[in-house]
Amino acid sequence: MAAKRPMRAKSAKPAGSQPTRQARRAAAREAAALAQRPRFSNATAARRDILVVGNDAGGLRDFYHGLLTIHWWTFFFLLVAVYLGANFAFAVAYWLDPGGLEGAHRGSFADAFFFSVETLSTIGYGGMTPKSLFANIVVTIEAFTGLGLVAVATGLILARVSRPTARVMFSRICVITPFDGVPALMFRAANQRGNQILEAEASVHLFSEVMTKEGFPMRRFRDLALVRPRQPMFALTWTLIHVIDETSPLWGATAESLAAGGAEIVVGLSGVDEIYAQRIYARHSYLPDEVVWGRRLADVLNVDALGRRVVNYHQFHEVAPLEASGSD
């Protein structure tokens, strides 16, 4: 097997220690930085280090998808912009017809704008009413437009809110450590939401460059079989183990060979959320420098003085020296 490589991950802290606020903030910044590293699990055409040439942009066909995936603040900004823009456009139409609105000051753009707001929102206070034929035609168009805007906005908000999402946390590092007398790749996942993920399934693949028999380099996925690829319920933590034997793509690999081949260990996890009753998905990946050799994952399951089982997520990303583990 591979020789040990220098440690990068922090060793486990004493079980009773609690991180300070500064330590938690530093850990959050580190996690954000790790998530932004270029890797296959976050590879999209929108990434700055990826240049896509010759692909059809999709135009309006992908507009709905974009509205579902943009940030919430951007989404609300667009809603407000569309709402104010539509009212502004119809206000200009009312303003171009002086005297077309009963109860409005002649030539007042403010009155025309607020009448448009009342019409588009179907409020109708009664202080201003359309008087001319042109104004009535604009009111008819605006009322129909308002129905469509409200329906689209309601549907988008409902689709965004009701879309099931997973809060699955993966350990920032994985380890290669002895398991039942043979080397094994280990990492863990945690269900941060605290509910049950039913019929949970996980798959792990080695994404690396291989040489074909014809001598051409090619990027390929190779399966890394797990000791337990599925479990009926996933509530707290789950340690995923791949045994490195003669059939494993990692057999004979070293830290240097993984780095030279641009390897990446890609993880996919899915299951049925018991609240949504829909399938949710999570993904993660490990780069060669996130694989720690010759260490084990620190214990996160303990029993306190009252006999209660304690899950210590402060230790979730830590490693410990190779010695007997005190937890399952």
Helices and strands as residue ranges (DSSP letters): H 21-36, G 40-42, G 59-62, H 63-69, H 72-95, E 101-102, H 109-120, E 129-130, H 133-162, E 168-170, E 174-179, E 182-191, E 197-211, E 217-223, E 230-234, E 237-243, H 255-260, E 264-273, E 278-286, G 288-290, E 291-293, E 296-297, E 301-303, E 309-311, G 313-315, E 319-320
